Amino acid sequence: MVYVVGMRRYGDPLLLEQQRFNAARMYDQGMEPKVIAAGLGFHEQTVRRWLRDYRRGGLEALKARLHPGPVPRLNEDQKQQLLELLSRAPGAYAAEGLSGTLWTTARMALLIKSRFGVSYHPSHVGQMMHELDYSQQLPHKKPHRRDERRIEQWRSEHWLRIVTRARQSEAVIVFVDEAGYLLEPLRKKMWAPRGQTPQLVYHTGKPRKLSVIGGLCYPGSSCSSLEQPRLFTQWHPGQSVDQQAVIQFLRRLLDECPGQVIVVWDNLPAHRSKLVKAFCRAHHRLWLEALPAYAPDLNPIEQIWCMSKYHRLANHGIADIENLHQAAQQSTADIAAEEQQLIRCLRHAGLASALYPEGDQ
């Protein structure tokens, strides 16, 4: 690739070296500098300078001379020391004016200045960190009250008890959760001509929100009232899912699944309300199981909402709640239409092996 600057051409040093060699070969074949320049696409004066160097020093004089660049202000030993320093959180260097739990280039620049006496612009620090095999990454958010030990214990022990109970009672296991869709769409990167950032126009009318409560159902055994995984949804345009909506949904589950129903859900206040508890006590076919706090990754129906909202309906630009309702309902139905897709949701939560032993999936 050759870059044009005024009447002179610059490019990759090795590609430019090859062009100089071509000029020397054409000169040896008796071609005039003017013809050589036209053939190679360079200015005649440039070609004459190459040929002058060639006559004086041969091909050696035409070889590329790569500039080594400036001497790095941090040597290799100091860079390794920096990597060791970065293994601790910025807050560990509070005495040096640093704070926080994650590293930014600005914080790295302050640390380098403090420890090595070298001033770097944050953008140059980023370039250096790329060379040290670091990359910019979006951190995962983790609630400070999330208990990883308890979550793993639920997955490895409590879930097995739920599956055992479902097999013994020929029950259906239903993972229940609520979600919301907004007229203001979730933004996602898209393709567009370089330098022409597209505009995503969205509507702000009322109502702005579409709520849904859903149940992702899995048969606990081959004798369960449900033969294969299935998704039930109940939509509430312009409303939130309250305790009355939860009871209405549970009643529908009992109608659709004649046998025992084990509901697995989180500790949403609507799930723990007095009305919901009274309804469950009055219907002995219902058995409730609570997920650990701050553990949405244990609920496979979260994957349905994710695929629908963050993928199929991202950048949607829908104008009203009615059309949003239709689009959301269609997207979840399309996702749930494939049985293996629903099993993959369970596998993503780390729960598939107990319910679908190897070879049955």
N, C-alpha and C positions, 0 to 999 in steps of 0.2 A: 504494500500500500504506500503511495507517495502523496505527500501533503504539499500543496502549492502555497508559497509565501512570496508575494511579489512576483519577480521573474525567476526566482531560484526555487529549486525543489529539494525538499528534505523528506526523509522517510526512515524506515527501519535501517540501522547501520549495516546489517548483513545483506539486506536486499539491495541497498545502495552499492555495496561492495561488488555484488554480482553484476550490477549495471556497469560499473567501471571496468570489470573484467571483459564484459561483452564489447565495450567500446575499444579496448586494447585488441581484442581478437579481430574486430572489424577493421581496425587500423592496419593490422598485419596483413589483412587481405587486400589492402590497397585502397580502401575507401577514404574519401575526403572527410574532414571533421564536420563540414556542413551536412553531409549525407548521414553521417553517424548520428549527429544531434537530432536530425529529423526522424531517423529510424527509432531512436530510443526515447524521443519525446522530451529532450533536455535542451537547454539553451546552448548555442554554439560555443560561447565563451567558457561555459562549464566543461564541455567536452574537450576543448583545447587545453584547459588546465589539467584535466586528467591525463591527456596524452603527453603533456610536458613532463608530468611526474613519472609517467610510464617510461619515457625515453631516458630519464635520469636514473631511475631506480628499479625498473622492471615491475613485475607484478607485486613485489613486496611493497612498493610505494603506493599501490592502490588498495591495499588491505585496510579494512575498517579498524579504526583505533577507538575502542570503546572507552569512554570516560568512566573511571571508577566511581565518580560521585564524591560528595563530601564525606569526610571521616565521621562515622556515627558518634554522637556525643555520649551515648551509653555503650560501653563495650559489652562483649558477650557475657562476661561474668556478672556485670551489673544487671543485664537483662534477666539472667537466671535468678538473681536476688530479687528482682522486681516480681517475677512470677511467684516466688515463695511468699513475698509480702502480700500479694493479691489473693493468696489462699485464705486469708482472714478477712472478715468484714471491715468496711471502712470505719465503723464505730470503734474498732480495736485501736485506732490511732487517733483517739480523741485529743490527746495532748498535742497533736500536730494540726489541729483544726479540722479534722475530718469527722463525719457523722454518717449515719444511715447504715443500711444492711447490704446494699448492692453497689457495684462499682459503675461509675460513669467515667467518660474520658476526662471531664473536668476534675473529678476526684483523683483520678490517676495522675494527672498533671501536677496537682498539689502534692501528692505523695512523692513523685519523682523530684520535685523541687526541694522538698523537705529532706529526703534521704540522700540524694545524690548531687544536690546543688545545681541541677540542670533545668532550665526553663524550656518547656515545650508548649506549643499551642495545642489545645485539646484535639483539634482535627489531625494534627501530626501524631498525637498519641494513638488515635484510632488506627492510623496507617501502620504504626509500629506494632500494635497489638494484633493486627491481621497477620503480620509476618511471624508473630509468636503463636500462631494457631488459635487466636481468640476470634470470636465473631459476635456481632450484635444479636441478642436474642430477647424475645418478649418473655418475661418471667411468668411462671404459673402463679396465680393467686391462691393463697392458702389461709383460711381463717385460723387465727391463733388458738381457738378453742377446739379445733379439729383433733381428735384423738386417733392417731394412726393404729395404735395397738388395739384399741377397742374395735375399730373398723375391720382390721384383719381377723380378729377373733370372731366377729359376726359372720364374716365371709367363710371362715374355715370351720366354725362350730355351729353357730345358731342357724345358719342357712341349711346345713345338713339336717338339723332337727325339723325345720319347716318342710323340707323335701320328704323326709321320712313320714311325717304326719300326713302329708298330701297323698302319699302312696297308700298308706294304711286306710285312710278315709275316702280314697278315690276323689280327692278334692281338686279344684282348679286354683292355681296360684295366680293372683292378680296384683301386678305392680301398678299402683295408682299415683298420679301426680297431676299438678295443675301447671298451666303455662299461659302466657299472654302474647298476643300479636299486636303490634302498633302500626298505625298508618304511617308514622315516620319510620322508614325501612332501615334495616341493618345494612351498613355499608360494607362492601367487599370489593377488593381490587378487581378491575376489569381491564380488557384490552382497549386501547385507543391509540390514535396516531401520536407519536412522540411530541411532547410539548403542547398537546391539546387536551388538557384535563377536562373530562366530561362533567356536566352539571346534572345532579340527581334532583329533580323537582319532586317534592312530596307535598301532601295536603295536610292541613291542620284543623280540619273540621271536627265537629263533635257528633257522635262519640268517636274517640280516638283509639279505643282499646277493644280487642276481641279476646275473651277469655275462653279457656277450654279445660275441662277435666277429662282425663283419659285413663284407661286401664289396659295394660298389656298383659294378656292372659296366656298362661301356659298350663296344659293338662298335667296334673301330678302323676298320673298313671294312664295306662291304655284303657282303663275302665272309667275314666273321668267323663263327666257330662260333655266336656269339650274335647273334640278329636284332635285339633291342631292349634298352634298359637294363633291368637287373634287380637286385634286392637279394637276397643270400644272407646268412642269419644262422645262427649256431650258439650255443645258449643253454647256460649253466652255472649252474643254481640252487645257491646256497650256496657257490660256488667262485669263484676268480679265474681269469683266463685266463693259463695258463702256457705254456711252450714246447711241451709235448705237445699242448695244445689248439690252438696255432698250427699245428703240423704236421698235425693232424687236419683243420683247416679248409682248409689248402692242398691237402691230398689231395682234399678234396671239390671244391674249385675245379677241379682237374685232371679230375675225373670229369665235372663238369657242362660244362666247356668243352674239347672235344677238341683244339682247336688251341693256338696260342701264347697264353700268359697273361702279361701285364705287371702285376705287383703294385706299387702305389704306396702306401707307408705311412711312418709316422714311425720314429724311432730308439728305440722302446721296447726295453729290454734283451731281452725275449723274442724280438723280431724279429732280434736280432743274436747270439743264442746259438749255440753250436757245433752243437747238434743241428739247428737250423733251417737253418744254413748248409750242413750236410752233406746235408740233405734236398734243398735247392735245387740243389746240385751234382749230385745223382743224378737230377734231373728237368730235362732240358734245355729242356723247354717253358716253364719258369718263368723270368721275367726280373724282377729286383727293382730298384725305383727308390725312393730315400729322399727324403722331403720335407725342406725346411730346418727347422732347429730352431725351436721355439716358433712354429709357423705352422699351427695347427689350421684357420684360415680357408681354407687351400688344399685341405683335404680335404672334398669335398662330402658324404660320409656323415655328417659332423658335423651337418649340417642335419637328417638323419633322426633322430638322437638328440635334437636340440634340440626338434623338433616333437613327438616322442613324450614326452619327460620333462617339458619345461617348459610344454607346452600340453595335450596330451591326458591325461596322467597327473598333472598338478599337483593337489594337494589330494586325492589318491586315497583315503586312509584304508583301504587294503586290509589284511586281517588276517594273511595268511600268504604265504609265498614261492611256493606253488603258484599261488594266484590272481594274485599279482603277475606270475608268469611268463606266465600266460594273457593277462592284460591287456596286458603289454608286447609280447608276440608279436603280438597282434591289432592293436595300435596301429601298430607298424612295418609290418605287412602291409598295413593300410589306406592308409598313406602311400605305400608303394611300388607300390600297385596301379595308379596313374596314371603312364603313361610321361612325360607332360609335367612332372609333379611332380619326377621324377628328373632331367630335363634342367634344371629350374629350380634344383635343388641345385648342378648343375655351373656354371650361370650365376652363382649367388651367389658361388662361389669364383673367378669371373673366368676360367674355363677353357673356357666353352662355345663361343666363337667359332672356336677352332682345330679342334674335333672336329665341331661342327655349324655349318657356314658359314651365313651369312644366307640365309634361304629354305628351309633344310633343317630348321629347328627347329620 
